[in-house]
Amino acid sequence: MGKVVLVTGVARQLGGRFVRRLRRDPDVDRVVGVDAVPPEHHLGGADFVQADIRQPTIARVLAETGADTVVHMDVTGTPLGSGSRTSVKETNVIGTLQLLGACQKSPVVRRLVVKSSTNVYGSAPRDPAVCTETTPAKSLPSGGFAKDAVEVEGYVRGFARRRPDVAVCVLRFANILGPLTDTPLASYFSLPVLPTVLGYDPRLQFVHEDDAIEVLRIASHEPRRATLNSGTFNIAGDGVLLLSQCSRRLGRPTVPLPLPAVTWAGSLVRTLGVTDFSPEQIRLLTHGRVVDTTQMRETLGFRPTRTTAETFADFARGRGPGLLPPQAVAAAVDRVAALPLAGGGHPTPTQSAN
């Protein structure tokens, strides 16, 4: 019997693309896609099983397919279709518990890959300049997708202790961007005017959707050396971009607002359904987040084909021109940055670093 890979979350674009890529992999004999709803895109000839991972039926699906590798991509911050935040949390947390329970009972599962997020580090003013895989969060996320990701990783660590014979790989992705990306951050960058927090210019990292597919493929393979690609890995493109640089490259003006006003604006756009401008996203756009990718390169053996800047450039091309020429936006942003903050004075070194 050859290699059989079961992939969750295939109704989403990224999951669908990953399945199609696996189907072209000569080392994979069969790919089984699982989701609660049928995908609107094709799966390249992969088998599809309609199943809700929140239900115990996922154990039967895993047993019947005989999958030896499980790639869990159904950990996300956005609902699918008309779903709600509650359904997303249930899929993230309860769905992961059910899937891990099924994997624990399976005598043939030998590899588990989990798509996680650098959101687990949070975004706080006293965070280190660069987070490594062992960096603890200064304050644990209190809600939203970040909290889900922390809980999911806790359950995965418990599974790894119970099944030491299964190679477990957790991939903590920075913000995934690309021409087809549909995430809250992509929606934020698509606004005609970008609200920002007065006095802050956060550092951001991105990973291209093509690189995300490739690193998932690498992680789903048997390592060349024992436990080579088991563990937790930060995944991000080289370099960083400031939020002001992002706005310039998009040709979209920014509106610096006091933090309470940005929080109010976030609640407004969420209510209107424009984008999910969540509190955790506001913290990211205030304090930023940068992660170290040494383990990704040296242990996992993956090098992204695009830097953070190149990833954002590809994303910007797919979004079309902004309201203003990038040169005009750059000049305006520079003028705003030179103004003193409300209440007098200029940004402190800490604020400038963020």
C-alpha contacts under 8 A as a table, 3 or more apart, distances in Angstrom:
res1	aa1	res2	aa2	distance
2	G	28	V	7.14
2	G	29	D	5.49
2	G	30	R	7.66
3	K	27	D	7.06
3	K	28	V	5.13
3	K	29	D	5.29
3	K	30	R	6.59
3	K	67	A	7.54
3	K	68	D	6.65
3	K	69	T	7.65
4	V	28	V	6.45
4	V	29	D	6.01
4	V	30	R	4.79
4	V	31	V	5.86
4	V	32	V	7.59
4	V	65	T	7.80
4	V	66	G	7.00
4	V	67	A	4.71
4	V	68	D	5.70
4	V	69	T	6.36
5	V	28	V	7.37
5	V	30	R	6.40
5	V	31	V	4.94
5	V	32	V	6.21
5	V	67	A	5.48
5	V	68	D	6.41
5	V	69	T	4.73
5	V	70	V	5.75
5	V	71	V	7.26
6	L	31	V	5.98
6	L	32	V	4.70
6	L	33	G	5.96
6	L	34	V	7.28
6	L	62	L	7.69
6	L	67	A	5.91
6	L	69	T	6.28
6	L	70	V	4.86
6	L	71	V	6.22
7	V	10	V	6.78
7	V	15	G	7.65
7	V	19	V	7.31
7	V	31	V	7.49
7	V	32	V	6.20
7	V	33	G	4.96
7	V	34	V	6.07
7	V	70	V	5.99
7	V	71	V	4.79
7	V	72	H	5.97
7	V	73	M	6.88
8	T	15	G	7.46
8	T	33	G	6.06
8	T	34	V	4.80
8	T	35	D	5.95
8	T	71	V	6.54
8	T	72	H	5.17
8	T	73	M	5.38
8	T	74	D	5.46
9	G	12	R	6.12
9	G	15	G	5.68
9	G	33	G	7.63
9	G	34	V	6.33
9	G	35	D	5.27
9	G	72	H	7.31
9	G	73	M	5.29
9	G	74	D	4.21
9	G	75	V	7.88
10	V	13	Q	7.29
10	V	14	L	7.46
10	V	15	G	4.16
10	V	16	G	4.81
10	V	19	V	7.30
10	V	33	G	5.77
10	V	34	V	6.15
10	V	35	D	5.93
10	V	39	P	6.70
10	V	73	M	7.76
10	V	74	D	7.90
11	A	15	G	6.59
11	A	16	G	6.31
11	A	35	D	6.13
11	A	37	V	6.67
11	A	38	P	6.24
11	A	39	P	4.04
11	A	40	E	6.91
11	A	41	H	7.59
12	R	15	G	5.31
12	R	16	G	6.11
12	R	39	P	7.13
12	R	80	L	7.53
13	Q	16	G	5.10
13	Q	17	R	6.14
13	Q	41	H	7.67
13	Q	180	L	7.68
14	L	17	R	5.15
14	L	18	F	6.16
14	L	209	E	7.45
14	L	213	I	7.51
15	G	18	F	5.11
15	G	19	V	6.27
15	G	73	M	6.61
16	G	19	V	5.23
16	G	20	R	6.33
16	G	39	P	7.74
16	G	41	H	6.95
16	G	42	H	7.28
16	G	43	L	5.85
17	R	20	R	5.15
17	R	21	R	6.21
17	R	43	L	7.60
17	R	213	I	7.34
18	F	21	R	5.05
18	F	22	L	6.23
18	F	213	I	5.48
18	F	216	L	7.78
18	F	217	R	7.62
19	V	22	L	5.07
19	V	23	R	6.26
19	V	31	V	7.01
19	V	33	G	7.14
19	V	43	L	6.17
19	V	44	G	7.36
19	V	46	A	7.07
20	R	23	R	5.16
20	R	24	R	6.88
20	R	43	L	5.44
20	R	44	G	4.89
20	R	45	G	7.79
20	R	46	A	7.42
21	R	24	R	5.45
21	R	25	D	6.81
21	R	213	I	7.73
21	R	217	R	7.98
22	L	25	D	5.04
22	L	28	V	6.87
22	L	31	V	7.12
22	L	217	R	6.97
23	R	26	P	7.95
23	R	28	V	7.06
23	R	29	D	8.00
23	R	30	R	7.40
23	R	31	V	6.60
23	R	44	G	6.62
23	R	45	G	7.31
23	R	46	A	6.68
25	D	28	V	5.60
26	P	29	D	7.30
28	V	31	V	7.35
30	R	46	A	7.15
30	R	47	D	7.94
31	V	46	A	5.26
31	V	47	D	6.28
32	V	46	A	5.91
32	V	47	D	4.76
32	V	48	F	5.73
32	V	49	V	7.13
32	V	65	T	7.64
33	G	46	A	6.81
33	G	47	D	6.04
33	G	48	F	4.71
33	G	49	V	6.19
34	V	48	F	5.96
34	V	49	V	5.06
34	V	50	Q	5.84
34	V	51	A	6.14
34	V	52	D	7.97
35	D	38	P	6.78
35	D	39	P	7.91
35	D	49	V	6.98
35	D	50	Q	5.42
35	D	51	A	5.52
35	D	52	D	6.12
35	D	53	I	7.42
36	A	50	Q	5.44
36	A	51	A	4.88
36	A	52	D	4.40
36	A	53	I	7.35
37	V	50	Q	6.17
37	V	51	A	7.68
38	P	48	F	7.98
38	P	50	Q	6.43
39	P	42	H	7.16
42	H	45	G	7.71
43	L	46	A	5.44
43	L	47	D	7.84
49	V	61	V	7.85
51	A	55	Q	7.93
51	A	57	T	7.14
51	A	58	I	6.63
52	D	55	Q	5.66
52	D	57	T	7.59
52	D	58	I	7.04
52	D	95	G	7.78
53	I	56	P	7.28
53	I	57	T	7.43
53	I	58	I	5.47
53	I	91	T	7.02
53	I	95	G	4.76
53	I	96	T	7.38
53	I	98	Q	6.44
53	I	99	L	6.34
54	R	58	I	7.87
54	R	90	E	7.08
54	R	91	T	5.90
54	R	94	I	5.57
54	R	95	G	3.95
54	R	96	T	7.56
54	R	98	Q	6.08
54	R	99	L	7.95
55	Q	58	I	6.37
55	Q	95	G	7.30
55	Q	98	Q	6.81
56	P	59	A	5.89
56	P	60	R	7.67
56	P	98	Q	6.25
57	T	60	R	5.22
57	T	61	V	6.44
58	I	61	V	4.95
58	I	62	L	6.13
58	I	98	Q	7.18
58	I	99	L	6.52
58	I	102	A	6.76
59	A	62	L	5.17
59	A	63	A	6.18
59	A	98	Q	7.69
59	A	99	L	7.09
59	A	101	G	7.54
59	A	102	A	4.38
59	A	103	C	7.54
60	R	63	A	5.08
60	R	64	E	6.03
60	R	102	A	7.96
61	V	64	E	5.22
61	V	65	T	6.14
62	L	65	T	5.40
62	L	66	G	6.19
62	L	67	A	6.22
62	L	102	A	6.90
62	L	103	C	7.62
62	L	106	S	7.59
63	A	66	G	5.32
63	A	67	A	7.40
63	A	106	S	6.61
66	G	108	V	6.81
67	A	70	V	6.95
67	A	108	V	6.95
67	A	109	V	6.29
68	D	108	V	5.28
68	D	109	V	3.99
68	D	110	R	5.36
68	D	111	R	6.58
69	T	109	V	5.78
69	T	110	R	6.04
69	T	111	R	4.72
69	T	112	L	5.92
69	T	113	V	7.95
69	T	220	S	6.89
70	V	109	V	7.43
70	V	111	R	6.33
70	V	112	L	4.90
70	V	113	V	6.25
70	V	220	S	7.87
71	V	112	L	5.94
71	V	113	V	4.66
71	V	114	V	6.01
71	V	115	K	7.79
71	V	220	S	7.00
72	H	75	V	7.26
72	H	112	L	7.55
72	H	113	V	6.06
72	H	114	V	4.82
72	H	115	K	6.18
73	M	76	T	7.81
73	M	114	V	6.43
73	M	115	K	5.25
74	D	91	T	7.30
74	D	92	N	6.77
74	D	115	K	7.80
75	V	91	T	7.32
75	V	92	N	4.95
75	V	115	K	6.61
75	V	116	S	6.86
75	V	149	A	7.48
76	T	79	P	7.82
76	T	88	V	7.20
76	T	92	N	6.81
76	T	145	F	6.94
77	G	88	V	6.94
77	G	144	G	7.49
77	G	145	F	4.92
77	G	183	T	7.99
78	T	85	R	7.42
78	T	88	V	6.82
78	T	183	T	6.94
78	T	184	P	7.40
79	P	82	S	7.05
79	P	83	G	4.92
79	P	84	S	5.84
79	P	85	R	6.45
79	P	87	S	7.36
79	P	88	V	5.61
80	L	83	G	5.50
83	G	87	S	6.20
83	G	88	V	7.27
84	S	87	S	5.26
84	S	88	V	6.39
85	R	88	V	5.01
85	R	89	K	6.23
86	T	89	K	5.20
86	T	90	E	6.21
87	S	90	E	5.05
87	S	91	T	6.14
88	V	91	T	5.16
88	V	92	N	6.10
89	K	92	N	5.02
89	K	93	V	5.95
89	K	94	I	7.77
89	K	144	G	7.99
89	K	145	F	7.53
89	K	148	D	6.62
90	E	93	V	5.35
90	E	94	I	5.07
90	E	95	G	6.40
91	T	94	I	5.69
91	T	95	G	4.45
91	T	96	T	7.00
92	N	95	G	5.62
92	N	96	T	5.88
92	N	148	D	6.36
92	N	149	A	7.74
92	N	152	V	7.06
93	V	96	T	5.25
93	V	97	L	6.33
93	V	148	D	6.34
93	V	151	E	6.91
93	V	152	V	5.98
94	I	97	L	5.05
94	I	98	Q	6.24
95	G	98	Q	5.18
95	G	99	L	6.12
96	T	99	L	5.03
96	T	100	L	6.00
96	T	152	V	6.66
96	T	155	Y	7.85
97	L	100	L	5.20
97	L	101	G	6.08
97	L	155	Y	6.98
98	Q	101	G	5.05
98	Q	102	A	6.25
99	L	102	A	5.07
99	L	103	C	6.22
100	L	103	C	4.92
100	L	104	Q	6.03
100	L	156	V	7.41
100	L	159	F	6.72
101	G	104	Q	5.08
101	G	105	K	6.46
102	A	105	K	5.31
102	A	106	S	6.32
103	C	106	S	5.12
103	C	109	V	6.37
104	Q	107	P	7.86
104	Q	159	F	7.24
104	Q	162	R	7.79
104	Q	163	R	6.74
106	S	109	V	5.83
109	V	112	L	7.76
109	V	166	V	6.89
110	R	165	D	6.90
110	R	166	V	4.57
110	R	167	A	6.16
111	R	166	V	5.35
111	R	167	A	4.71
111	R	168	V	5.97
111	R	169	C	7.94
111	R	220	S	7.08
111	R	222	E	7.91
112	L	166	V	7.03
112	L	167	A	6.22
112	L	168	V	4.83
112	L	169	C	6.24
112	L	220	S	7.48
113	V	168	V	5.98
113	V	169	C	4.79
113	V	170	V	5.89
113	V	171	L	7.52
113	V	216	L	7.66
113	V	219	A	6.69
113	V	220	S	6.32
114	V	168	V	7.91
114	V	169	C	6.34
114	V	170	V	4.84
114	V	171	L	6.22
115	K	170	V	6.26
115	K	171	L	5.25
115	K	172	R	6.63
115	K	173	F	7.37
116	S	149	A	6.22
116	S	153	E	7.63
116	S	170	V	6.45
116	S	171	L	5.46
116	S	172	R	4.57
116	S	173	F	6.19
117	S	120	V	6.31
117	S	146	A	7.81
117	S	149	A	6.72
117	S	171	L	7.16
117	S	172	R	4.09
117	S	173	F	4.56
117	S	174	A	6.22
117	S	175	N	7.96
118	T	121	Y	5.87
118	T	122	G	7.71
118	T	172	R	5.08
118	T	173	F	5.65
118	T	174	A	5.42
118	T	234	N	7.05
118	T	291	V	7.67
119	N	122	G	5.29
119	N	123	S	7.83
119	N	145	F	7.84
119	N	146	A	5.04
119	N	149	A	7.33
119	N	174	A	7.86
120	V	137	A	7.20
120	V	140	L	7.81
120	V	141	P	7.38
120	V	146	A	5.53
120	V	147	K	7.21
120	V	149	A	6.13
120	V	150	V	5.48
121	Y	131	C	7.50
121	Y	135	T	7.43
121	Y	136	P	6.74
121	Y	137	A	4.75
121	Y	138	K	7.78
121	Y	140	L	7.76
122	G	137	A	6.06
122	G	138	K	7.58
122	G	139	S	7.10
122	G	140	L	6.79
122	G	141	P	6.11
122	G	146	A	7.19
122	G	280	E	7.72
122	G	284	L	7.86
122	G	289	R	7.94
123	S	127	D	6.91
123	S	280	E	7.74
123	S	283	R	5.66
123	S	284	L	5.52
123	S	287	H	5.77
123	S	288	G	6.23
123	S	289	R	6.22
124	A	127	D	5.40
124	A	138	K	6.97
124	A	139	S	7.52
124	A	283	R	7.13
124	A	287	H	5.99
125	P	287	H	5.91
125	P	354	N	7.64
126	R	138	K	7.35
127	D	137	A	7.74
127	D	138	K	6.43
128	P	131	C	6.26
129	A	289	R	7.85
129	A	290	V	6.75
130	V	289	R	7.51
130	V	290	V	5.09
130	V	291	V	4.99
130	V	292	D	5.96
131	C	134	T	7.83
131	C	135	T	5.62
131	C	289	R	7.93
131	C	290	V	6.30
131	C	291	V	4.47
131	C	292	D	5.80
132	T	135	T	5.23
132	T	234	N	7.54
132	T	291	V	5.94
132	T	292	D	5.16
132	T	293	T	7.63
133	E	232	T	6.63
133	E	233	F	6.45
133	E	234	N	6.54
133	E	292	D	7.74
137	A	140	L	5.77
140	L	147	K	7.47
141	P	144	G	7.79
141	P	146	A	5.85
141	P	147	K	5.04
141	P	150	V	7.97
141	P	280	E	7.87
142	S	147	K	6.11
143	G	146	A	6.66
143	G	147	K	5.05
143	G	148	D	7.52
144	G	147	K	5.63
144	G	148	D	6.57
144	G	278	S	7.69
144	G	280	E	7.16
145	F	148	D	4.89
145	F	149	A	6.13
146	A	149	A	5.13
146	A	150	V	6.38
146	A	280	E	7.27
147	K	150	V	5.13
147	K	151	E	6.31
148	D	151	E	5.16
148	D	152	V	6.06
149	A	152	V	5.03
149	A	153	E	6.15
150	V	153	E	5.31
150	V	154	G	6.32
151	E	154	G	5.06
151	E	155	Y	6.41
152	V	155	Y	5.22
152	V	156	V	6.24
153	E	156	V	4.94
153	E	157	R	6.19
153	E	170	V	7.85
154	G	157	R	5.23
154	G	158	G	6.42
155	Y	158	G	5.07
155	Y	159	F	6.29
156	V	159	F	5.01
156	V	160	A	6.22
157	R	160	A	5.04
157	R	161	R	6.42
158	G	161	R	5.24
158	G	162	R	6.41
159	F	162	R	5.08
159	F	163	R	6.01
160	A	163	R	5.16
160	A	164	P	5.57
160	A	166	V	7.01
160	A	167	A	7.81
160	A	168	V	6.52
161	R	164	P	5.68
163	R	166	V	5.69
164	P	167	A	7.33
167	A	227	T	6.81
167	A	230	S	5.59
168	V	230	S	5.24
168	V	231	G	6.24
169	C	219	A	6.79
169	C	229	N	6.54
169	C	230	S	4.66
169	C	231	G	4.89
169	C	232	T	5.90
169	C	233	F	7.80
170	V	230	S	7.83
170	V	231	G	6.15
170	V	232	T	4.60
170	V	233	F	6.32
171	L	216	L	7.99
171	L	232	T	5.95
171	L	233	F	5.10
171	L	234	N	6.20
171	L	235	I	6.57
172	R	232	T	7.21
172	R	233	F	5.88
172	R	234	N	4.77
172	R	235	I	5.78
173	F	176	I	7.05
173	F	207	V	7.30
173	F	212	A	7.84
173	F	234	N	6.14
173	F	235	I	4.75
173	F	236	A	6.38
174	A	205	Q	6.17
174	A	206	F	5.52
174	A	207	V	6.06
174	A	234	N	7.50
174	A	235	I	6.09
174	A	236	A	5.33
175	N	185	L	7.71
175	N	205	Q	6.65
175	N	206	F	4.87
175	N	207	V	6.16
175	N	236	A	7.97
176	I	181	T	7.24
176	I	206	F	5.77
176	I	207	V	4.94
176	I	208	H	5.73
176	I	209	E	5.79
176	I	212	A	7.45
177	L	180	L	7.86
177	L	181	T	5.47
177	L	186	A	7.04
177	L	206	F	6.47
177	L	207	V	6.23
177	L	208	H	5.25
177	L	209	E	5.80
177	L	311	T	6.62
177	L	312	F	6.88
177	L	315	F	6.12
178	G	181	T	5.19
178	G	208	H	5.67
178	G	209	E	5.52
178	G	210	D	7.91
178	G	311	T	6.60
178	G	312	F	7.35
178	G	314	D	6.09
178	G	315	F	4.47
178	G	318	G	7.62
179	P	314	D	6.55
179	P	315	F	4.96
179	P	316	A	7.82
179	P	317	R	7.51
179	P	318	G	4.79
179	P	319	R	7.33
180	L	318	G	7.88
181	T	186	A	6.73
181	T	209	E	7.39
182	D	186	A	6.10
182	D	187	S	7.04
183	T	186	A	5.10
183	T	187	S	6.23
184	P	187	S	5.03
184	P	188	Y	6.19
184	P	275	T	6.07
184	P	276	D	5.40
184	P	277	F	6.75
185	L	188	Y	4.92
185	L	189	F	6.31
185	L	281	Q	7.56
186	A	189	F	5.18
186	A	190	S	6.30
187	S	190	S	4.96
187	S	191	L	6.68
187	S	274	V	7.94
187	S	275	T	5.81
187	S	276	D	7.97
188	Y	191	L	5.51
188	Y	194	L	7.15
188	Y	275	T	6.66
188	Y	277	F	7.34
189	F	194	L	6.95
189	F	247	S	7.89
189	F	250	L	7.94
190	S	319	R	6.98
191	L	194	L	6.11
192	P	252	R	6.11
192	P	253	P	7.64
192	P	322	G	6.81
192	P	323	L	6.55
193	V	252	R	5.72
193	V	253	P	5.31
193	V	254	T	5.64
193	V	255	V	6.93
194	L	247	S	7.52
194	L	252	R	6.82
194	L	253	P	6.29
194	L	254	T	4.55
194	L	255	V	6.09
195	P	254	T	5.67
195	P	255	V	4.78
195	P	256	P	6.01
195	P	257	L	6.82
195	P	262	V	6.69
196	T	200	Y	7.82
196	T	254	T	6.44
196	T	255	V	5.90
196	T	256	P	4.71
196	T	257	L	6.04
196	T	262	V	6.91
196	T	285	L	7.05
196	T	286	T	7.67
197	V	200	Y	5.80
197	V	201	D	7.94
197	V	256	P	5.39
197	V	257	L	5.20
197	V	258	P	5.74
197	V	259	L	5.46
197	V	262	V	6.49
197	V	285	L	7.31
197	V	286	T	5.96
198	L	256	P	4.65
198	L	257	L	4.94
198	L	258	P	5.21
198	L	259	L	6.96
198	L	341	L	7.48
199	G	256	P	7.79
199	G	341	L	6.58
199	G	347	P	5.83
199	G	351	Q	6.39
199	G	352	S	7.44
200	Y	286	T	5.86
200	Y	287	H	7.21
200	Y	347	P	7.98
200	Y	351	Q	5.65
200	Y	352	S	6.42
200	Y	354	N	6.00
201	D	242	L	6.02
201	D	243	L	5.68
201	D	244	S	6.40
201	D	285	L	7.78
201	D	286	T	7.03
201	D	287	H	7.75
201	D	351	Q	7.78
201	D	352	S	6.80
201	D	353	A	7.77
201	D	354	N	5.82
202	P	242	L	5.57
202	P	243	L	5.74
202	P	284	L	7.47
202	P	285	L	5.97
202	P	286	T	5.84
202	P	287	H	5.27
202	P	288	G	4.34
202	P	289	R	7.57
202	P	353	A	7.72
202	P	354	N	4.81
203	R	240	V	6.10
203	R	241	L	5.63
203	R	242	L	4.58
203	R	243	L	6.56
203	R	287	H	7.57
203	R	288	G	4.90
203	R	289	R	6.20
203	R	290	V	6.84
203	R	354	N	6.56
204	L	240	V	5.53
204	L	241	L	5.32
204	L	242	L	6.07
204	L	243	L	6.96
204	L	288	G	5.68
204	L	289	R	5.89
204	L	290	V	6.42
205	Q	236	A	6.45
205	Q	237	G	6.82
205	Q	238	D	7.98
205	Q	239	G	7.08
205	Q	240	V	5.14
205	Q	241	L	6.59
205	Q	289	R	7.27
205	Q	290	V	6.23
205	Q	308	T	5.74
206	F	236	A	5.79
206	F	237	G	5.85
206	F	240	V	7.88
206	F	307	T	7.86
206	F	308	T	4.90
206	F	309	A	7.97
206	F	311	T	6.61
206	F	312	F	7.18
207	V	211	D	6.69
207	V	212	A	6.80
207	V	235	I	7.12
207	V	236	A	4.82
207	V	237	G	4.98
207	V	304	P	7.83
207	V	306	R	7.61
207	V	307	T	7.48
207	V	308	T	6.29
207	V	311	T	6.42
208	H	211	D	5.22
208	H	212	A	6.29
208	H	237	G	7.45
208	H	306	R	6.70
208	H	308	T	7.84
208	H	311	T	5.16
209	E	212	A	4.90
209	E	213	I	6.34
210	D	213	I	5.23
210	D	214	E	6.41
211	D	214	E	5.01
211	D	215	V	6.13
211	D	304	P	5.69
211	D	305	T	6.64
211	D	306	R	7.58
212	A	215	V	5.40
212	A	216	L	6.24
213	I	216	L	5.28
213	I	217	R	6.31
214	E	217	R	5.03
214	E	218	I	6.28
215	V	218	I	5.00
215	V	219	A	6.09
215	V	302	F	6.57
216	L	219	A	5.13
216	L	220	S	6.18
217	R	220	S	5.20
217	R	221	H	6.76
218	I	221	H	5.54
218	I	302	F	7.79
219	A	222	E	7.83
219	A	229	N	6.30
219	A	300	L	7.57
223	P	226	A	6.35
223	P	227	T	6.77
223	P	228	L	5.54
223	P	229	N	5.99
224	R	228	L	6.97
225	R	228	L	5.32
227	T	230	S	5.03
228	L	299	T	6.28
228	L	300	L	6.59
229	N	299	T	6.61
229	N	300	L	5.04
233	F	293	T	7.45
233	F	295	Q	6.23
233	F	296	M	5.64
233	F	300	L	7.77
234	N	291	V	6.72
234	N	292	D	6.78
234	N	293	T	5.52
234	N	295	Q	7.40
234	N	296	M	6.30
235	I	293	T	6.33
235	I	296	M	6.47
236	A	291	V	7.57
236	A	293	T	6.74
236	A	304	P	7.60
236	A	308	T	7.43
237	G	304	P	5.93
237	G	306	R	6.20
237	G	307	T	4.44
237	G	308	T	4.72
237	G	311	T	7.77
238	D	304	P	7.79
238	D	306	R	7.58
238	D	307	T	4.57
238	D	308	T	5.59
239	G	307	T	6.36
239	G	308	T	5.63
239	G	309	A	7.20
240	V	290	V	7.51
240	V	308	T	5.95
240	V	309	A	7.13
241	L	245	Q	6.20
241	L	246	C	6.73
241	L	308	T	7.06
241	L	309	A	6.64
242	L	245	Q	5.13
242	L	246	C	6.46
243	L	246	C	5.00
243	L	247	S	6.37
243	L	285	L	7.53
244	S	247	S	5.18
244	S	248	R	6.33
244	S	254	T	7.94
244	S	333	V	6.94
245	Q	248	R	5.12
245	Q	249	R	6.26
245	Q	330	A	7.97
246	C	249	R	5.23
246	C	250	L	6.23
246	C	312	F	7.65
247	S	250	L	5.12
247	S	251	G	6.05
247	S	252	R	5.27
247	S	253	P	6.39
247	S	254	T	6.87
247	S	329	V	7.45
248	R	251	G	5.11
248	R	252	R	6.50
248	R	253	P	7.51
248	R	326	P	5.05
248	R	327	Q	7.22
248	R	329	V	5.42
248	R	330	A	5.22
248	R	333	V	7.93
249	R	252	R	7.90
249	R	313	A	7.46
249	R	316	A	7.30
249	R	326	P	5.78
250	L	316	A	5.82
250	L	321	P	6.81
250	L	322	G	5.84
250	L	326	P	6.67
251	G	321	P	6.54
251	G	322	G	4.47
251	G	323	L	6.23
251	G	324	L	5.18
251	G	325	P	5.33
251	G	326	P	4.22
251	G	327	Q	7.80
251	G	328	A	7.91
251	G	329	V	5.94
252	R	322	G	5.09
252	R	323	L	5.81
252	R	324	L	6.28
252	R	326	P	7.53
252	R	329	V	6.65
253	P	323	L	7.65
253	P	324	L	7.38
253	P	329	V	5.67
253	P	332	A	7.78
253	P	333	V	7.61
254	T	333	V	7.36
257	L	261	A	5.92
257	L	262	V	5.99
258	P	261	A	5.38
258	P	262	V	6.42
259	L	262	V	5.07
259	L	263	T	6.19
260	P	263	T	5.04
260	P	264	W	6.20
261	A	264	W	4.99
261	A	265	A	6.09
262	V	265	A	4.92
262	V	266	G	6.05
262	V	282	I	7.63
263	T	266	G	5.02
263	T	267	S	6.38
263	T	279	P	7.23
263	T	282	I	7.17
264	W	267	S	5.15
264	W	268	L	6.28
265	A	268	L	4.97
265	A	269	V	6.27
266	G	269	V	5.38
266	G	270	R	6.17
266	G	276	D	7.76
266	G	277	F	4.82
266	G	278	S	6.56
266	G	279	P	7.73
266	G	282	I	7.79
267	S	270	R	5.16
267	S	271	T	6.13
267	S	277	F	7.06
267	S	278	S	7.68
268	L	271	T	5.11
268	L	272	L	6.20
269	V	272	L	4.98
269	V	273	G	5.98
269	V	274	V	5.19
269	V	275	T	5.97
269	V	276	D	7.24
269	V	277	F	6.77
270	R	273	G	5.00
270	R	274	V	6.20
270	R	275	T	5.67
270	R	276	D	5.17
270	R	277	F	5.99
270	R	278	S	7.69
271	T	274	V	7.81
273	G	276	D	7.25
277	F	281	Q	6.20
277	F	282	I	6.97
278	S	281	Q	5.17
278	S	282	I	6.36
279	P	282	I	4.99
279	P	283	R	6.28
280	E	283	R	5.07
280	E	284	L	6.31
281	Q	284	L	4.96
281	Q	285	L	6.19
282	I	285	L	5.02
282	I	286	T	6.13
283	R	286	T	4.94
283	R	287	H	5.99
283	R	288	G	7.31
284	L	287	H	5.47
284	L	288	G	4.58
284	L	289	R	6.66
285	L	288	G	5.67
286	T	354	N	7.36
287	H	354	N	5.23
288	G	354	N	6.49
292	D	295	Q	7.93
293	T	296	M	5.16
293	T	297	R	6.60
294	T	297	R	5.33
294	T	298	E	5.99
294	T	299	T	7.97
295	Q	298	E	5.13
295	Q	299	T	5.10
295	Q	300	L	6.52
296	M	299	T	5.93
296	M	300	L	4.96
296	M	301	G	6.25
296	M	302	F	5.82
296	M	303	R	7.46
297	R	300	L	5.86
297	R	301	G	4.74
297	R	302	F	5.03
297	R	303	R	5.79
298	E	301	G	5.48
298	E	302	F	7.83
304	P	307	T	7.07
306	R	309	A	7.87
306	R	310	E	5.53
306	R	311	T	5.86
307	T	310	E	5.07
307	T	311	T	6.01
308	T	311	T	5.13
308	T	312	F	6.24
309	A	312	F	5.18
309	A	313	A	6.15
310	E	313	A	4.98
310	E	314	D	6.28
311	T	314	D	5.28
311	T	315	F	6.30
312	F	315	F	4.94
312	F	316	A	6.01
313	A	316	A	5.03
313	A	317	R	6.25
314	D	317	R	5.24
314	D	318	G	6.53
315	F	318	G	5.26
315	F	319	R	6.53
316	A	319	R	5.11
316	A	320	G	6.57
316	A	321	P	7.96
317	R	320	G	5.56
317	R	321	P	7.73
321	P	324	L	7.87
321	P	325	P	7.95
322	G	325	P	7.15
324	L	328	A	6.44
324	L	329	V	6.44
325	P	328	A	5.38
325	P	329	V	6.49
326	P	329	V	5.06
326	P	330	A	6.09
327	Q	330	A	5.07
327	Q	331	A	6.36
328	A	331	A	5.23
328	A	332	A	6.28
329	V	332	A	5.10
329	V	333	V	6.04
330	A	333	V	5.20
330	A	334	D	6.17
331	A	334	D	5.18
331	A	335	R	6.33
332	A	335	R	5.14
332	A	336	V	6.28
333	V	336	V	5.12
333	V	337	A	6.08
334	D	337	A	5.09
334	D	338	A	6.30
335	R	338	A	5.21
335	R	339	L	6.72
336	V	339	L	5.34
337	A	340	P	7.99
339	L	346	H	7.41
340	P	344	G	5.91
340	P	345	G	5.24
340	P	346	H	4.71
340	P	347	P	7.51
341	L	344	G	5.54
341	L	345	G	5.82
341	L	346	H	5.53
341	L	347	P	6.71
342	A	345	G	7.83
347	P	350	T	7.80
347	P	351	Q	5.62
347	P	352	S	5.92
348	T	351	Q	5.14
348	T	352	S	6.14
349	P	352	S	5.02
349	P	353	A	6.07
350	T	353	A	5.16
350	T	354	N	6.36
351	Q	354	N	5.13
